[in-house]
Amino acid sequence: MRIYLAVLALLIIVSPSKSTGSLLLSELMINPVSGGEWIELAAAGNVLSGCQVSLSDASGRSGSFTLERPVLSGYLILAVQDSTTISILSLPDSVQVYQPDHWPTLNNDGDSLHLSIDGRIIELMIYNSQMVPPTGRSLERIDFQKPANSSMNWGECSEWRGNTAGLVNSLRAAVSESNIQFWADPNPFEPVEGDGRTYFHFTIPSASARATLDIFTVDGRPLIRLISDLPIGTDSPSIPWDGRGKNGLCPLGRYVAVLRTFDQNGHSYTARCSVVLVR
């Protein structure tokens, strides 16, 4: 489904900072329950007034605006309909509002976003339909030290209301992942009739969390999601995989399983393991 946006507003939350910086893609509301789509940009340090900020999608549709005031360490929010969307988001009073000239569409079946400042591309983010959260829940960036253009660096917001517009993201990279264990058994395995499958097992350093498990090709192309937002404890259930993707049985070779868990404190734990299909 395509949602074409006619009017959008950009909101800025300002907080003190001393270092000169840039803007980073932070949070996307691709499929809102009501109001319009919006995008949050995190200010990594000071961003000077007078900068022209542009966002464009895969089709080339783009919108731009000029910062009238400096943006320090804070966030930028774009809303489709000023009054409706802003009231739905319950943003802080410190927010400034801008209206871009046009705006790209956030397509539910996948899209890309280019973020540019003064004509220079700062970040690129590509998402597919598997990454799009349920209606009313945003897609959050996990680690600002890692590239935006990595599907493994984005996840569904864990906040109860479905988004953290204007606030610190609910998903954050864990300080240490040394206590995570993630493996497949048997490995290699032969996907044949009967019990021709492998089983994924994991343990995490959290008493309560929710887990998502995806299978990727070695070059990062998503094949299938085995579990999504599954409630788990320290020890996991056994997650089976029969060697199939969305288009049927996968070719022989090596694949990458990526486990992402989000605990009650908002910490994100990510682990990877290779699994090999043989005949």
C-alpha positions as CSV (number, residue, x, y, z in Angstrom):
1,M,0.0,0.0,0.0
2,R,1.3,3.4,-0.9
3,I,0.5,6.4,1.2
4,Y,1.1,9.6,-0.6
5,L,1.9,12.5,1.6
6,A,0.8,16.0,0.7
7,V,1.7,18.0,3.8
8,L,4.4,17.3,6.4
9,A,5.9,19.1,9.3
10,L,9.3,18.8,10.8
11,L,9.7,19.1,14.5
12,I,12.9,19.8,16.4
13,I,13.7,19.1,20.0
14,V,16.7,21.0,21.2
15,S,19.1,20.1,24.1
16,P,22.6,21.3,24.9
17,S,25.7,20.0,23.2
18,K,29.2,21.4,22.5
19,S,30.4,19.4,19.5
20,T,29.6,20.1,15.9
21,G,27.8,17.2,14.3
22,S,25.2,16.0,11.9
23,L,21.8,14.4,11.6
24,L,21.2,10.6,11.7
25,L,18.2,8.5,10.8
26,S,16.7,7.4,14.1
27,E,13.0,6.2,13.9
28,L,10.4,5.6,11.2
29,M,6.6,5.4,11.5
30,I,5.8,3.6,8.3
31,N,2.2,2.5,9.0
32,P,0.5,4.7,11.6
33,V,-2.9,3.8,13.1
34,S,-4.0,7.4,12.6
35,G,-2.4,10.7,11.6
36,G,0.5,10.6,9.1
37,E,3.8,8.9,8.6
38,W,6.8,10.5,10.3
39,I,10.5,10.2,10.5
40,E,12.8,11.0,13.4
41,L,16.3,12.3,12.8
42,A,18.8,12.4,15.7
43,A,21.1,15.3,16.0
44,A,24.6,13.9,16.7
45,G,26.1,17.1,18.1
46,N,25.4,20.6,16.9
47,V,23.8,21.2,13.5
48,L,24.0,24.9,12.3
49,S,21.1,27.0,11.2
50,G,20.8,27.6,7.5
51,C,21.6,24.0,6.5
52,Q,19.3,22.5,3.9
53,V,18.1,19.1,4.8
54,S,16.6,16.7,2.2
55,L,15.0,13.3,2.3
56,S,14.3,11.2,-0.8
57,D,12.9,7.8,-1.5
58,A,13.6,5.1,-4.1
59,S,11.3,6.7,-6.7
60,G,13.2,10.0,-6.4
61,R,10.4,11.8,-4.5
62,S,12.1,14.2,-2.1
63,G,11.3,16.9,0.4
64,S,13.6,19.6,1.8
65,F,13.6,22.3,4.4
66,T,16.1,24.9,5.8
67,L,16.9,24.9,9.4
68,E,16.1,28.3,10.8
69,R,17.7,27.7,14.2
70,P,20.6,25.5,15.3
71,V,19.8,22.0,16.4
72,L,21.9,20.7,19.2
73,S,21.8,17.1,20.6
74,G,18.2,16.2,20.1
75,Y,15.7,14.9,17.6
76,L,13.8,16.0,14.4
77,I,10.3,14.7,13.8
78,L,8.4,14.9,10.6
79,A,4.6,14.6,10.6
80,V,2.1,14.4,7.8
81,Q,-0.6,16.5,9.4
82,D,0.7,19.1,11.8
83,S,-2.2,19.3,14.3
84,T,-3.5,15.7,14.2
85,T,-0.1,13.9,14.2
86,I,1.5,16.2,16.7
87,S,-1.3,15.8,19.1
88,I,-1.2,12.0,18.7
89,L,2.5,11.9,19.4
90,S,2.2,14.0,22.5
91,L,5.5,15.8,21.8
92,P,7.3,18.0,24.4
93,D,6.6,21.7,24.3
94,S,10.2,22.5,23.2
95,V,9.5,21.1,19.7
96,Q,9.9,23.5,16.8
97,V,7.8,22.9,13.7
98,Y,8.9,23.1,10.0
99,Q,7.0,22.3,6.8
100,P,9.0,20.7,4.0
101,D,8.1,21.5,0.4
102,H,7.4,17.9,-0.5
103,W,7.8,14.5,1.1
104,P,8.7,10.9,0.0
105,T,6.4,8.0,0.6
106,L,7.2,5.4,3.1
107,N,6.0,2.2,1.3
108,N,4.8,-0.7,3.4
109,D,6.3,-3.2,0.8
110,G,9.8,-1.7,1.2
111,D,11.6,1.5,0.2
112,S,14.8,3.5,0.6
113,L,15.6,6.8,2.3
114,H,18.5,9.1,1.4
115,L,19.3,11.8,4.0
116,S,21.3,14.8,2.6
117,I,22.5,18.0,4.1
118,D,23.4,20.9,1.8
119,G,23.4,18.5,-1.2
120,R,25.7,15.9,0.5
121,I,24.3,12.4,1.2
122,I,24.8,11.7,4.9
123,E,23.0,8.4,5.2
124,L,21.2,5.8,3.2
125,M,18.7,3.3,4.7
126,I,17.0,0.5,2.8
127,Y,14.1,-1.5,4.3
128,N,12.0,-4.4,3.0
129,S,8.5,-5.6,3.9
130,Q,9.9,-8.0,6.5
131,M,11.3,-5.1,8.5
132,V,8.0,-3.1,8.6
133,P,6.5,-3.4,12.1
134,P,2.7,-3.9,12.7
135,T,0.4,-1.0,12.3
136,G,1.0,1.7,14.9
137,R,4.5,0.6,15.8
138,S,7.7,2.4,14.7
139,L,10.9,1.1,13.4
140,E,13.9,2.1,15.6
141,R,17.6,2.3,15.0
142,I,19.5,0.3,17.6
143,D,23.1,1.6,17.4
144,F,24.1,5.0,16.0
145,Q,27.7,3.8,15.9
146,K,26.7,1.3,13.2
147,P,25.5,2.0,9.6
148,A,21.9,2.9,9.0
149,N,21.9,0.7,5.9
150,S,21.9,-2.5,7.8
151,S,18.7,-4.4,8.5
152,M,20.3,-5.9,11.6
153,N,20.6,-2.4,13.1
154,W,16.8,-1.7,13.1
155,G,14.0,-3.3,15.2
156,E,10.4,-2.8,16.2
157,C,9.9,-0.3,19.0
158,S,9.5,-2.0,22.4
159,E,7.8,0.9,24.1
160,W,4.2,0.1,25.1
161,R,2.7,3.0,23.1
162,G,4.4,1.9,19.9
163,N,6.9,4.7,19.4
164,T,9.4,7.0,21.2
165,A,8.9,10.1,19.1
166,G,11.0,12.9,20.5
167,L,12.5,10.7,23.1
168,V,15.5,8.3,23.4
169,N,14.8,5.1,21.4
170,S,13.6,2.1,23.3
171,L,16.1,-0.1,21.6
172,R,19.7,0.3,22.6
173,A,22.8,-1.8,21.9
174,A,23.9,-3.9,24.9
175,V,27.0,-2.9,26.7
176,S,28.3,-6.5,26.6
177,E,27.1,-9.6,24.6
178,S,29.7,-12.0,26.1
179,N,27.0,-14.0,27.9
180,I,25.0,-14.7,24.7
181,Q,25.1,-18.2,23.3
182,F,23.5,-19.0,19.9
183,W,24.0,-22.1,17.9
184,A,22.4,-24.5,15.4
185,D,22.2,-28.3,15.8
186,P,22.7,-30.3,13.6
187,N,25.0,-28.2,11.6
188,P,25.6,-28.9,8.7
189,F,22.2,-30.4,8.0
190,E,20.4,-32.0,5.1
191,P,16.8,-30.7,4.5
192,V,15.1,-34.0,3.5
193,E,11.7,-35.6,4.2
194,G,10.9,-36.4,7.8
195,D,13.0,-34.5,10.4
196,G,15.4,-33.0,7.9
197,R,15.9,-29.7,9.7
198,T,18.2,-27.9,12.1
199,Y,17.2,-26.4,15.5
200,F,18.4,-23.1,16.8
201,H,19.2,-22.7,20.5
202,F,20.2,-19.6,22.5
203,T,20.7,-18.3,26.0
204,I,20.7,-14.6,26.9
205,P,21.6,-12.6,30.0
206,S,18.0,-11.4,30.6
207,A,15.2,-12.9,32.7
208,S,12.6,-11.7,30.3
209,A,12.8,-10.5,26.7
210,R,11.3,-10.8,23.2
211,A,13.2,-12.4,20.3
212,T,13.2,-12.2,16.5
213,L,15.2,-14.7,14.4
214,D,15.9,-14.2,10.7
215,I,17.8,-16.2,8.1
216,F,20.0,-14.3,5.6
217,T,22.2,-15.2,2.7
218,V,25.9,-14.5,3.2
219,D,25.6,-11.2,1.4
220,G,22.8,-10.0,3.7
221,R,19.7,-10.7,1.6
222,P,16.8,-11.8,4.0
223,L,15.3,-15.2,3.2
224,I,12.8,-15.9,6.0
225,R,11.8,-14.8,9.5
226,L,11.4,-17.9,11.8
227,I,10.1,-16.1,14.9
228,S,9.0,-12.5,15.5
229,D,8.6,-10.8,18.9
230,L,8.5,-14.1,20.7
231,P,8.5,-13.8,24.5
232,I,11.5,-15.7,26.0
233,G,13.4,-16.2,29.2
234,T,17.1,-16.9,29.8
235,D,16.8,-20.2,28.0
236,S,15.2,-20.4,24.6
237,P,12.8,-22.9,23.0
238,S,14.2,-24.9,20.1
239,I,13.5,-23.0,16.9
240,P,13.4,-25.4,13.8
241,W,14.4,-24.5,10.3
242,D,13.7,-26.8,7.4
243,G,16.0,-25.1,4.9
244,R,13.3,-23.2,3.2
245,G,12.8,-19.5,2.4
246,K,9.8,-17.7,1.2
247,N,10.3,-19.1,-2.3
248,G,10.9,-22.7,-1.4
249,L,13.9,-24.8,-0.6
250,C,17.2,-22.9,-0.4
251,P,20.2,-23.8,-2.5
252,L,23.0,-25.7,-0.9
253,G,25.6,-23.6,0.9
254,R,26.1,-21.4,3.9
255,Y,23.6,-19.0,5.5
256,V,23.6,-16.6,8.4
257,A,21.1,-16.8,11.2
258,V,20.6,-13.5,13.1
259,L,19.0,-13.4,16.6
260,R,17.9,-10.1,18.0
261,T,16.4,-9.9,21.5
262,F,15.1,-6.8,23.4
263,D,14.7,-7.0,27.1
264,Q,12.5,-5.1,29.6
265,N,15.2,-2.5,30.1
266,G,15.3,-1.7,26.4
267,H,18.7,-3.4,25.8
268,S,19.2,-5.0,22.4
269,Y,21.3,-8.2,22.1
270,T,22.3,-9.5,18.7
271,A,24.0,-12.8,17.9
272,R,24.9,-14.5,14.6
273,C,25.7,-18.0,13.6
274,S,26.4,-19.8,10.3
275,V,24.4,-22.8,9.2
276,V,25.2,-25.0,6.2
277,L,22.8,-26.9,4.0
278,V,24.1,-30.1,2.4
279,R,22.8,-33.0,0.4
